[in-house]
Amino acid sequence: MLVVNSHYSIEQERTLPHKREIIDIKISDNFQRASSNKSHSIILREGNLKAVVPCIELARALFLHNVHLTRTALRPNGLLGMAVVDDTGKECFIRFNRSSDYPLKNLNSKDACKHLRWLLLNPEATRSFNSIYDKLQQDENSGWNFNFEPPPLKSWRFKLAGEYDESDPRLFYVEEIKIVYSSSFNYGKKVSIFHPKKIDVIPIEPSNGKRPEINRTDPDPQLDFEATPGSHRKRDTFSEEGFRFVCNTEDEVTVSPGKALSRVAPNVNTTEEPKRDTSGVGHGTATGSAQELDWAINRSDCDDPTRPETPKVVAPTGNFQIFEKVIKKLMKLPDYEHKGTQCLAMPKPDNSSLIYNNKLTQELEPFIVHISITGKPRLSSLRWILAILTTSIV
């Protein structure tokens, strides 16, 4: 869902037509409605301040975070057509249906997973989501005047963008909801998400000693509204920043392991320029050739680099014992100070071949350093060499 009154370019960039005020409010009372022949709005109150939010914008912030949830909201079976909740055991499972087109990419986002838990396990959220289709069926107008039944919003907090009424400073017209802070909800059990299309690759070595080579894909395909996406193509994922749905709970949502698949990891051809590609909007089809544009909000955290693992102290390896011997010899020379030596385990590689490759060239990056202890190297040079060694020894 895109933001009303914003401008979007073909390069997937968003611009605002004018400056807006940003306010933070905590809802102090039940919401009210304001309706006309053209639109429906929700009035949120904090004391004497009234914030008027278009229903379509409130639904976007609460539910319509990506095209897949939007499609689900407009289907007769609603959330049941996307996933079911298995709450019979000690752990609660959200199980996606095999026919669901909900992308695995979203499950890399903790924010998106927590939002799914709230949407499927909180009865008020589920009821409100399903009301989108119910209201559509009840609408007898020739045009679609979007409407739905929001969940109770008292004690929720919002960051809003808009402008004050020219004659009433206690009236704020909302154009965009920037952040949603939901009220607390007790989920009880641990919650995990199962997706039938999730695969955990087990890397194996090629039997003939040669890895297949693949070309790079276009990292920035051109958006073409006339192109038909292919169901067999990868998605052109774009996570719009600037919005978050914050669930008021510290409990994490885990994603269940997928089906194990043994596979030889290919080498990526980094010398050839990637072939130009296109992306299109809508459902992917068997005859389509473009990538499917997967635009979403509230999942930008899955594109953030993960926090580096803290290295663990382990028993010295054979290579490290050689390194220790060199250090001991150096310490016998004058003017050298020894502050400590540790053998640390490197974090597990995150590439499919489980090899410590350079992320740019996809090749091994060994360091070969010769240290002469017969002469008198400058201390600054020696410190530089040891710094390389301590960060490069595996």
DRENPA-8945 format. One record per atom (N, C-alpha, C): y, z, x. Coordinates in steps of 0.001 Angstrom, whole numbers, padded with zeros to 6 digits, always signed. Layout:
<sites>
YZX;...
</sites>
This chain:
<sites>
-001201+000000+000840;+000000+000000+000000;+001252+000000+000875;+002155-000893+000567;+003420-000965+001277;+004476-000151+000539;+005537+000204+001252;+006597+001026+000678;+007582+000131-000067;+007874+000487-001303;+008837-000265-002102;+010215-000192-001437;+010956-001294-001493;+012312-001419-000934;+012329-001500+000590;+011164-001680+001210;+011116-001924+002649;+010840-003403+002895;+011236-003888+004061;+011022-005278+004428;+009930-005341+005499;+008953-006237+005316;+007857-006400+006259;+007867-007830+006793;+007764-007958+008104;+007768-009279+008727;+006341-009767+008905;+006204-011045+009236;+004895-011633+009466;+004236-011029+010700;+005045-010407+011569;+004511-009731+012765;+004111-008291+012463;+004041-007935+011187;+003615-006613+010732;+004596-005525+011153;+005871-005885+011212;+006907-004910+011521;+007689-004592+010255;+008050-003331+010101;+008739-002884+008902;+010180-002504+009230;+011102-002933+008387;+012507-002563+008540;+013025-002002+007227;+014059-001153+007325;+014658-000526+006152;+015986-001196+005840;+016281-001419+004560;+017522-002118+004204;+018778-001278+004386;+018643+000047+004418;+019827+000903+004543;+019419+002268+005078;+020398+003062+005469;+020139+004410+005963;+019779+005336+004805;+018963+006347+005133;+018516+007275+004097;+018623+008708+004594;+018702+009620+003650;+018656+011050+003957;+017189+011485+004037;+016922+012462+004912;+015579+013039+005028;+015666+014513+004649;+014843+014945+003684;+014847+016347+003266;+013422+016877+003242;+013284+018197+003392;+012008+018896+003248;+012118+019839+002061;+011124+019789+001179;+011143+020671+000018;+009771+021301-000179;+009778+022484-000793;+008555+023142-001232;+008638+023282-002745;+007656+022736-003445;+007698+022665-004902;+007587+024073-005482;+008580+024459-006281;+008639+025822-006824;+008227+025896-008286;+007997+024755-008928;+007661+024769-010353;+006791+023558-010662;+006225+023529-011871;+005428+022386-012282;+006312+021145-012389;+005721+019996-012128;+006508+018760-012162;+006824+018351-013600;+007845+017513-013727;+008230+016940-015014;+008164+015421-014922;+008230+014774-016077;+008166+013317-016124;+009495+012721-016550;+009748+011503-016084;+010895+010714-016543;+010407+009278-016682;+010501+008728-017890;+009940+007402-018157;+010956+006502-018831;+010784+005210-018584;+011585+004188-019252;+010672+002999-019519;+011237+001930-020060;+010446+000734-020328;+010027+000021-019047;+010701+000330-017935;+010442-000378-016690;+009674+000437-015660;+009768+001767-015723;+009138+002567-014672;+008842+003976-015154;+007931+004631-014419;+007607+006040-014643;+007895+006795-013348;+008486+007975-013477;+008812+008797-012306;+008359+010226-012534;+008201+010955-011428;+007841+012372-011441;+009001+013146-010831;+009395+014234-011478;+010496+015070-010993;+009910+016319-010347;+010161+016477-009053;+009722+017650-008302;+010919+018574-008118;+010683+019883-008259;+011791+020839-008194;+011573+021839-007068;+012680+022138-006378;+012753+023278-005463;+014032+024027-005816;+013884+025104-006561;+015068+025805-007045;+015874+024908-007964;+017149+024706-007629;+018022+023853-008439;+017958+022377-008040;+017291+022081-006937;+017202+020695-006477;+016091+019962-007226;+016399+018771-007697;+015419+017923-008365;+015261+016626-007570;+014013+016336-007202;+013698+015105-006473;+012933+014182-007411;+013475+012998-007641;+012872+012029-008553;+012055+011030-007731;+010727+011033-007948;+009820+010191-007174;+009194+009141-008091;+009290+007859-007782;+008573+006851-008568;+007071+007117-008537;+006402+006933-009658;+004962+007193-009723;+004192+006371-008697;+004606+005140-008476;+003898+004283-007533;+003996+004830-006111;+005133+005443-005758;+005291+006012-004421;+004493+007299-004279;+004468+008119-005321;+003677+009349-005268;+002194+009026-005160;+001734+008023-005904;+000326+007623-005823;-000004+007054-004447;+000922+006314-003862;+000708+005781-002509;+000501+006906-001514;+001338+007954-001608;+001262+009061-000660;+000037+009937-000898;-000378+010080-002152;-001517+010940-002462;-002854+010227-002275;-002922+008953-002635;-004223+008293-002728;-004316+006942-002028;-003343+006075-002194;-003489+004668-001828;-003143+004446-000359;-003959+005030+000515;-003685+004994+001949;-004150+003699+002608;-005012+002956+001964;-005498+001693+002521;-005961+000798+001382;-006244-000460+001698;-006598-001417+000647;-007912-001049-000031;-008782-000341+000680;-010093-000014+000131;-009984+001076-000930;-009147+002078-000689;-008909+003086-001720;-008133+002483-002893;-007245+001540-002607;-006495+000887-003681;-007428+000080-004572;-008355-000664-003979;-009334-001414-004771;-010200-000471-005593;-010585+000643-004978;-011421+001616-005686;-010696+002181-006896;-009396+002427-006762;-008619+002989-007872;-008545+002041-009055;-008732+000747-008834;-008606-000248-009903;-009960-000719-010426;-011030+000004-010068;-012366-000337-010552;-012805+000645-011633;-013577+000177-012616;-013974+001051-013736;-014747+002293-013299;-015614+002153-012287;-016412+003305-011854;-015692+004175-010834;-014488+003810-010433;-013665+004647-009575;-014360+005082-008302;-014216+006362-007977;-014755+006894-006724;-016276+006847-006673;-016940+006884-007830;-018404+006825-007843;-018912+005501-007283;-018113+004466-007379;-018513+003191-006818;-018357+003129-005314;-017634+004082-004742;-017407+004102-003296;-018334+005083-002594;-018420+006306-003098;-019209+007347-002433;-019629+008393-003452;-020688+009118-003118;-021163+010211-003966;-021191+011484-003136;-021141+012616-003816;-021144+013923-003160;-022506+014570-003363;-023157+014944-002258;-024440+015645-002288;-024189+017088-001881;-024196+017970-002863;-023853+019377-002638;-025038+020290-002902;-026262+019776-002764;-027446+020547-003139;-027936+021477-002037;-027636+021191-000793;-028132+022004+000311;-027092+022952+000868;-027368+023460+002070;-026435+024375+002722;-025189+023650+003214;-025314+022350+003404;-024192+021533+003860;-023869+020490+002807;-022602+020199+002644;-022156+019211+001657;-021980+017857+002347;-022555+016809+001741;-022466+015471+002307;-021692+014545+001380;-020768+013802+001965;-020127+012679+001279;-020853+011430+001753;-021571+010771+000839;-022400+009626+001206;-021791+008338+000642;-021391+007455+001532;-020865+006169+001093;-022003+005294+000578;-021733+004564-000485;-022713+003634-001027;-022890+002447-000083;-024065+001846-000121;-024342+000717+000771;-023456-000484+000465;-023022-000594-000777;-022167-001722-001157;-020687-001447-000900;-020358-000242-000428;-018955+000113-000215;-018369-000678+000951;-017112-001109+000796;-016441-001834+001875;-015497-000929+002654;-015630+000383+002479;-014774+001324+003209;-015083+001210+004698;-014081+000921+005545;-014349+000613+006954;-014661+001848+007782;-015532+001644+008769;-015882+002724+009687;-014688+003170+010521;-013742+002271+010740;-012558+002591+011544;-011865+003834+011020;-011799+003990+009701;-011100+005132+009118;-011763+006452+009481;-013068+006432+009713;-013781+007670+010009;-013514+008155+011428;-012815+007365+012236;-012377+007832+013552;-011153+008725+013453;-010546+008763+012273;-009330+009549+012056;-009676+010869+011381;-009302+011976+012007;-009527+013284+011396;-008702+013439+010129;-007476+012899+010143;-006632+012984+008948;-007262+012243+007782;-007807+011049+008040;-008431+010266+006975;-009682+010954+006444;-010467+011579+007324;-011681+012277+006889;-011340+013495+006039;-010317+014231+006428;-009908+015391+005632;-009357+014959+004278;-008665+013836+004258;-008150+013328+002982;-009300+012932+002063;-010340+012304+002621;-011512+011955+001819;-012172+013195+001237;-012289+014236+002049;-012886+015482+001558;-012081+016033+000395;-010758+016079+000534;-009903+016570-000554;-010055+015702-001792;-010098+014401-001607;-010150+013464-002726;-011453+013577-003507;-012568+013782-002806;-013874+013757-003463;-014387+015134-003868;-013897+016197-003239;-014416+017535-003540;-013459+018381-004363;-012194+018034-004403;-011244+018769-005234;-011204+018109-006611;-011700+018776-007655;-011768+018144-008989;-010423+017650-009493;-009346+018377-009188;-008025+017946-009655;-007594+016654-008971;-007939+016508-007687;-007614+015273-006973;-008421+014104-007524;-009717+014325-007753;-010577+013268-008295;-010110+012825-009672;-009779+013785-010502;-009315+013472-011859;-008017+012671-011819;-007118+013059-010934;-005846+012355-010818;-006050+010929-010311;-006920+010757-009314;-007202+009421-008778;-007759+008506-009860;-008718+008995-010616;-009340+008172-011653;-008391+007863-012806;-007321+008644-012940;-006367+008386-014023;-005578+007097-013791;-005560+006592-012556;-004850+005337-012281;-005459+004206-013105;-006789+004121-013110;-007457+003076-013897;-007320+003353-015388;-007432+004619-015786;-007304+004962-017210;-005936+004561-017750;-004881+004845-017001;-003530+004495-017447;-003337+002976-017487;-003974+002279-016560;-003890+000819-016563;-004505+000255-017837;-005633+000825-018268;-006293+000352-019481;-005469+000662-020730;-004701+001746-020679;-003901+002139-021841;-002573+001390-021930;-002156+000773-020839;-000857+000092-020808;-000924-001193-021632;-000098-001286-022650;-000086-002452-023535;+001055-003404-023221;+001837-003129-022191;+002945-004005-021827;+002425-005287-021181;+003226-006328-021247;+002848-007603-020632;+002827-007492-019110;+003727-006670-018549;+003730-006393-017118;+003146-005016-016859;+002712-004796-015617;+002083-003515-015290;+003158-002502-014943;+003327-001505-015795;+004244-000394-015548;+003410+000759-014996;+003303+000842-013666;+002351+001765-013029;+002569+003201-013488;+001441+003872-013767;+001499+005262-014209;+000189+005954-013848;+000234+007266-013685;-000978+008058-013467;-000645+009519-013711;-001676+010366-013700;-001504+011806-013899;-001633+012515-012552;-000540+012972-011961;-000636+013663-010666;-001400+014980-010793;-001965+015466-009696;-002568+016802-009707;-001470+017854-009724;-001797+019114-009991;-000775+020174-009895;-000185+020210-008487;+001129+020212-008390;+001807+020115-007092;+002616+021353-006737;+002526+022401-007527;+003275+023616-007232;+002801+024205-005903;+003746+024619-005067;+003531+025185-003725;+003240+024114-002672;+003160+022852-003051;+003027+021794-002059;+004367+021598-001346;+004301+021046-000138;+005519+020723+000605;+005557+019221+000898;+006766+018674+000881;+006951+017243+001104;+008126+017005+002050;+008007+015974+002862;+009161+015428+003585;+009499+014108+002904;+010738+014004+002411;+011134+012887+001567;+012291+012119+002185;+012306+010820+001956;+013408+009953+002387;+014022+009306+001158;+015345+009337+001069;+016029+008758-000079;+017516+009014-000001;+018138+009193-001162;+019580+009441-001184;+019943+010321-002374;+021013+011097-002197;+021498+011970-003262;+022271+011153-004300;+022261+011659-005512;+023062+011059-006571;+024549+011196-006228;+025321+010163-006494;+026734+010170-006119;+027526+011251-006835;+027140+011596-008052;+027906+012574-008831;+027224+013931-008956;+025936+014008-008582;+025200+015269-008719;+024465+015566-007411;+024966+016492-006581;+024333+016794-005293;+022995+017513-005433;+022635+017907-006641;+021346+018573-006859;+020263+017587-007296;+020593+016303-007289;+019654+015261-007705;+019403+014319-006532;+018133+014166-006160;+017758+013360-004996;+016779+012278-005440;+017129+011027-005158;+016271+009900-005515;+015398+009526-004311;+014097+009627-004485;+013149+009426-003390;+012756+007951-003301;+012870+007402-002098;+012373+006052-001830;+011016+006089-001144;+010821+007107-000294;+009587+007155+000487;+009192+008598+000744;+007894+008864+000640;+007329+010162+001019;+006805+010032+002444;+007340+010855+003346;+006988+010760+004760;+005777+011622+005115;+005748+012858+004610;+004648+013781+004902;+004307+014554+003633;+003007+014757+003418;+002512+015576+002311;+001755+016756+002901;+002126+017969+002493;+001392+019179+002878;+000743+019724+001610;-000570+019538+001480;-001255+019968+000265;-001444+021478+000265;-001685+022031-000915;-001971+023463-001022;-003398+023729-000554;-003713+024990-000290;-005031+025344+000234;-006103+025173-000836;-007306+024837-000390;-008447+024686-001290;-009696+025116-000539;-010522+025947-001168;-011727+026472-000531;-012890+025516-000774;-013316+024837+000289;-014430+023900+000154;-015783+024594+000273;-015789+025828+000741;-017035+026581+000799;-017917+026159+001954;-018662+025099+001778;-019639+024665+002763;-019015+023745+003818;-019766+023572+004895;-019407+022566+005880;-019573+021189+005250;-018646+020293+005535;-018656+018965+004925;-018869+017906+006008;-019814+017004+005752;-020071+015883+006652;-020012+014584+005859;-019667+013509+006553;-019562+012193+005929;-020647+011288+006498;-021388+010636+005602;-022441+009699+006013;-022055+008295+005573;-022069+007368+006527;-021779+005962+006230;-022993+005129+006637;-023593+004379+005702;-024831+003647+006016;-024655+002553+007060;-023431+002105+007294;-023207+001027+008254;-022896+001548+009655;-022867+002863+009816;-022577+003433+011136;-023789+003261+012041;-023556+002806+013252;-024609+002575+014237;-024236+003280+015536;-025191+003991+016112;-025012+004611+017424;-025777+003776+018447;-025050+003112+019317;-025660+002205+020285;-026252+002989+021450;-027510+002694+021769;-028172+003259+022945;-028212+002162+024009;-027406+002275+025060;-027359+001197+026058;-028645+001125+026872;-029123-000083+027079;-030309-000303+027909;-029984-001372+028939;-030742-001378+030023;-030544-002365+031070;-031257-003665+030690;-030676-004814+031032;-031328-006095+030711;-032618-006270+031493;-033635-006836+030856;-034935-006994+031507;-034879-007986+032664;-033979-008976+032562;-033865-009971+033635;-032775-009632+034639;-032143-008465+034469;-031095-008034+035383;-029741-008658+035139;-029620-009515+034126;-028351-010188+033836;-027844-009778+032457;-026588-009426+032410;-025967-009080+031133;-025308-010319+030516;-025391-010449+029208;-024676-011563+028566;-023175-011386+028708;-022462-012483+028689;-021005-012446+028832;-020353-012919+027542;-019336-012192+027112;-018605-012558+025903;-017129-012704+026237;-016440-013522+025458;-015007-013697+025641;-014239-012629+024878;-013033-012363+025308;-012180-011407+024615;-011698-011990+023297;-011526-011123+022295;-010968-011562+021024;-009451-011401+021050;-008793-012147+020200;-007336-012112+020130;-006885-010726+019671;-006147-009979+020509;-005733-008627+020109;-004630-008620+019063;-003966-009757+018870;-002849-009815+017921;-002921-011118+017125;-003873-011231+016182;-004002-012474+015416;-002795-012716+014516;-002504-013971+014265;-001371-014360+013426;-001734-014174+011956;-000865-013482+011216;-001109-013268+009792;-000815-014551+009024;-001808-015000+008239;-001684-016219+007441;-002109-015886+006013;-001146-015884+005090;-001442-015497+003713;-002343-016507+003001;-002463-017717+003529;-003325-018717+002912;-004731-018713+003504;-004938-017971+004573;-006252-017929+005216;-007203-017037+004425;-008483-017410+004425;-009510-016634+003731;-010283-015807+004747;-010287-014478+004608;-011040-013643+005554;-012544-013888+005429;-013232-013761+006533;-014684-013888+006539;-015344-012524+006552;-016371-012347+005736;-017060-011053+005678;-017810-010752+006967;-018076-011780+007773;-018792-011597+009030;-017854-011355+010204;-016538-011469+009970;-015550-011304+011032;-015139-009841+011187;-014625-009518+012375;-014067-008187+012593;-012770-008061+011812;-012332-006823+011611;-011095-006590+010863;-009899-006531+011813;-008785-007026+011321;-007514-006905+012034;-006884-005592+011584;-007165-004526+012317;-006743-003191+011892;-005322-002912+012353;-004544-002351+011443;-003170-001963+011750;-002904-000625+011083;-002598+000381+011881;-002327+001723+011367;-000828+001971+011417;-000196+001943+010249;+001246+002163+010187;+001556+003627+010466;+002486+003855+011356;+002860+005216+011718;+003965+005726+010799;+004212+007021+010866;+005322+007599+010110;+004921+008307+008846;+003609+008351+008525;+003174+009083+007335;+001954+009920+007678;+001903+011132+007087;+000719+011984+007242;+000446+012718+005940;-000843+012868+005652;-001292+013725+004559;-001987+014907+005224;-001366+016074+005169;-001859+017248+005896;-002581+018165+004920;-003882+018348+005150;-004674+019256+004320;-004548+020671+004870;-004289+021616+004006;-004041+022995+004415;-005357+023731+004625;-006106+023324+005637;-007340+023990+006007;-007657+023667+007457;-008248+024622+008160;-008582+024432+009568;-009982+023864+009749;-010803+023864+008690;-012175+023385+008805;-012196+021895+009126;-013052+021523+010067;-013174+020123+010436;-014192+019423+009535;-014031+018128+009416;-014999+017285+008724;-015730+016474+009787;-017050+016534+009792;-017825+015812+010793;-018370+014517+010197;-018598+013555+011058;-019205+012289+010655;-020645+012291+011146;-021593+012098+010237;-023011+012150+010585;-023375+011023+011542;-024347+011273+012442;-024784+010209+013356;-025310+009013+012576;-025151+007841+013164;-025623+006629+012514;-027010+006242+012979;-027426+005079+012562;-028734+004558+012942;-028721+004184+014423;-029737+004642+015159;-029821+004347+016589;-030208+002886+016803;-029507+002227+017712;-029776+000819+018001;-029704+000608+019507;-030822+000175+020092;-030857-000120+021525;-030296-001519+021754;-029400-001621+022738;-028757-002913+022953;-028266-003024+024392;-028355-004219+024925;-027798-004495+026248;-026305-004736+026090;-025508-003944+026767;-024055-004088+026657;-023606-005323+027430;-022842-006217+026797;-022400-007427+027494;-021219-007154+028414;-021009-008052+029340;-019805-008028+030157;-018713-008837+029462;-017480-008367+029582;-016352-009057+028964;-015706-009978+029989;-015548-011234+029613;-014908-012215+030481;-013407-011961+030490;-012912-011429+031591;-011492-011076+031673;-010642-012179+032292;-011277-013252+032749;-010514-014334+033378;-010005-015342+032351;-010764-015562+031286;-010358-016515+030254;-009397-015855+029270;-008361-016604+028893;-007441-016119+027874;-008136-016140+026514;-007935-015089+025695;-008582-015075+024378;-008077-016206+023492;-008971-016776+022708;-008615-017855+021785;-007754-017309+020657;-006686-018036+020305;-005793-017595+019238;-006550-017528+017919;-006247-016479+017135;-006976-016237+015896;-005987-015938+014776;-006485-015918+013549;-005660-015606+012383;-006308-014486+011589;-005498-013805+010797;-006002-012804+009858;-005444-013118+008481;-006209-012757+007452;-005799-013001+006077;-005932-011747+005252;-005440-011806+004035;-005483-010653+003139;-006516-010896+002046;-007062-009806+001524;-008044-009908+000458;-009447-009652+000958;-010414-009730+000028;-011822-009514+000354;-012346-010597+001285;-013186-010187+002236;-013855-011155+003074;-014960-011871+002307;-015124-013165+002555;-016160-013960+001902;-017069-014573+002954;-018231-015059+002494;-019194-015643+003421;-018665-016922+004053;-017786-017636+003344;-017268-018908+003857;-015925-018763+004569;-015339-017554+004548;-014048-017353+005198;-014169-017366+006708;-013062-017641+007383;-013084-017735+008846;-012096-016797+009524;-011143-016237+008784;-010117-015382+009386;-010576-013928+009424;-009899-013131+010244;-010111-011692+010205;-009479-011123+008935;-010031-010032+008437;-009453-009386+007258;-008414-008362+007698;-007191-008499+007194;-006140-007542+007528;-006475-006186+006915;-006584-005184+007752;-006903-003821+007311;-005696-002947+007625;-004734-002951+006727;-003494-002181+006873;-003718-000805+006269;-003306+000245+006960;-003537+001588+006434;-002478+002553+006936;-002299+003624+006174;-001486+004757+006596;-002402+005968+006716;-001900+007024+007349;-002638+008280+007507;-003905+008119+008335;-003892+007243+009295;-005015+007170+010228;-004547+006830+011637;-003252+006956+011902;-002739+006599+013223;-003296+007509+014309;-003850+008689+013930;-004399+009589+014946;-005662+009030+015572;-006337+008077+014913;-007556+007529+015511;-007239+006566+016641;-005978+006139+016766;-005566+005274+017861;-004987+006055+019029;-004845+007370+018858;-004312+008189+019937;-005391+008432+020986;-005030+008497+022254;-006023+008835+023267;-006514+010259+023084;-007815+010433+023211;-008379+011766+023035;-008004+012655+024208;-007958+013939+023948;-007618+014888+025007;-008720+014883+026067;-008372+014777+027341;-009397+014732+028384;-010258+015993+028372;-011552+015777+028629;-012449+016917+028700;-012126+017754+029934;-012328+019062+029813;-012143+019952+030955;-013343+019813+031879;-013148+019442+033150;-014285+019291+034060;-015054+020607+034205;-016378+020493+034310;-017237+021664+034444;-017750+021772+035880;-017788+023003+036383;-018315+023245+037723;-019832+023110+037688;-020393+022290+038583;-021838+022063+038630;-022330+022258+040059;-023654+022252+040208;-024252+022407+041536;-023897+021200+042401;-023596+021411+043682;-023208+020303+044565;-024294+019232+044654;-023902+017990+044543;-024817+016864+044702;-024940+016523+046180;-025839+015580+046488;-026020+015177+047877;-024746+014617+048478;-024058+013750+047728;-022799+013180+048223;-021738+014253+048422;-021716+015212+047513;-020696+016252+047615;-020968+017163+048813;-022248+017394+049145;-022570+018224+050313;-022095+017554+051601;-022156+016213+051638;-021604+015493+052791;-020096+015710+052862;-019449+015648+051703;-018007+015879+051631;-017666+017288+052123;-018501+018274+051745;-018262+019655+052180;-018371+019779+053702;-019324+019075+054290;-019478+019133+055742;-018232+018602+056442;-017654+017515+055882;-016429+016962+056461;-015302+017982+056375;-015194+018655+055250;-014142+019659+055070;-014313+020794+056078;-015555+021246+056268;-015799+022345+057198;-015408+021963+058627;-015675+020704+059003;-015278+020257+060335;-013763+020201+060462;-013108+019748+059403;-011646+019685+059432;-011039+021072+059566;-011652+022054+058936;-011089+023401+058949;-011202+024065+060322;-012033+023503+061189;-012132+024046+062542;-010967+023586+063418;-010269+022556+062954;-009120+022055+063708;-007893+022903+063404;-006939+022958+064321;-005730+023767+064076;-004823+023125+063023;-004017+023946+062393;-002952+023518+061467;-003462+023001+060121;-004711+023297+059760;-005216+022896+058445;-005522+024133+057619;-005201+024070+056364;-005420+025203+055456;-006401+024798+054358;-007393+025631+054101;-008412+025348+053085;-008211+026271+051888;-007918+025676+050725;-007673+026478+049524;-008878+026543+048590;-009848+025669+048744;-011023+025734+047888;-011673+024377+047714;-012972+024391+047469;-013742+023173+047236;-014673+023417+046055;-014675+022500+045099;-015539+022622+043925;-016175+021281+043609;-017394+021331+043101;-018063+020135+042600;-017958+020164+041076;-017262+019200+040507;-017023+019158+039066;-017717+017955+038449;-018252+018141+037250;-018894+017045+036525;-017835+016168+035881;-017940+014865+036072;-017014+013931+035444;-017303+013856+033946;-016279+013638+033116;-016535+013441+031683;-017419+012228+031459;-018189+012263+030389;-019093+011161+030072;-018294+009897+029773;-018670+008757+030348;-017934+007518+030063;-017991+007185+028581;-016934+006547+028083;-016903+006197+026668;-017171+004712+026431;-017607+004001+027471;-017987+002603+027239;-019476+002535+026949;-019902+001465+026312;-021274+001391+025816;-022313+001324+026921;-021938+000906+028126;-022906+000807+029207;-023055+002103+029977;-022214+003098+029650;-022278+004408+030305;-022085+004306+031815;-021226+003398+032236;-020883+003247+033646;-019405+003549+033806;-019047+004196+034894;-017648+004548+035127;-016876+003299+035563;-016500+002490+034597;-015789+001249+034890;-014285+001451+034821;-013576+000619+035583;-012132+000550+035440;-011815-000023+034060;-010945+000646+033291;-010709+000231+031912;-009980-001104+031821;-009287-001508+032877;-008567-002774+032836;-009467-003940+033234;-010174-003792+034366;-010997-004890+034870;-012436-004814+034388;-012853-003683+033803;-014228-003474+033347;-015222-003563+034504;-014776-003226+035712;-015648-003249+036869;-015596-001904+037576;-016629-001658+038402;-016649-000435+039186;-015478-000417+040158;-014953+000767+040416;-013801+000889+041316;-014109+001941+042381;-014935+001576+043382;-015267+002554+044426;-014134+002698+045434;-014075+003867+046060;-013113+004109+047133;-013905+004350+048423;-013566+003626+049464;-014184+003823+050775;-013089+004312+051715;-013259+005541+052208;-012231+006153+053044;-012865+006625+054349;-012236+006296+055462;-012688+006763+056773;-011706+007814+057283;-012227+008999+057585;-011390+010077+058109;-011777+010326+059565;-010848+010145+060445;-011091+010401+061862;-010643+011821+062188;-011560+012600+062757;-011199+013966+063144;-011111+014099+064663;-011246+012953+065360;-011134+013013+066818;-009687+012898+067262;-008875+012172+066450;-007461+012067+066770;-006686+013165+066068;-005398+012924+065825;-004556+013912+065164;-003777+013206+064062;-004400+012957+062896;-003679+012285+061810;-002588+013180+061255;-001587+012536+060689;-000517+013304+060070;-001062+014057+058864;-000573+015263+058671;-001069+016109+057591;-000824+015472+056229;+000335+014800+056054;+000633+014177+054762;-000377+013081+054442;-000794+012299+055471;-001773+011240+055248;-003121+011825+054874;-003507+012909+055543;-004784+013538+055260;-004823+014095+053844;-003724+014711+053418;-003677+015228+052052;-003843+014101+051036;-003240+012948+051320;-003335+011809+050410;-004772+011303+050329;-005446+011228+051480;-006832+010762+051511;-007741+011720+050757;-007565+013019+050984;-008404+014002+050302;-008145+013994+048800;-006913+013726+048399;-006610+013656+046968;-007373+012516+046318;-007479+011379+047017;-008253+010254+046493;-009725+010622+046395;-010238+011257+047441;-011649+011627+047445;-011991+012577+046311;-011153+013568+046108;-011469+014577+045104;-011421+014013+043694;-010724+012890+043493;-010671+012303+042149;-011628+011130+042001;-012342+010768+043087;-013151+009559+043025;-014635+009804+043244;-014997+010938+043809;-016410+011172+044100;-017175+011418+042809;-018294+010720+042630;-019130+010886+041442;-020407+011607+041857;
</sites>
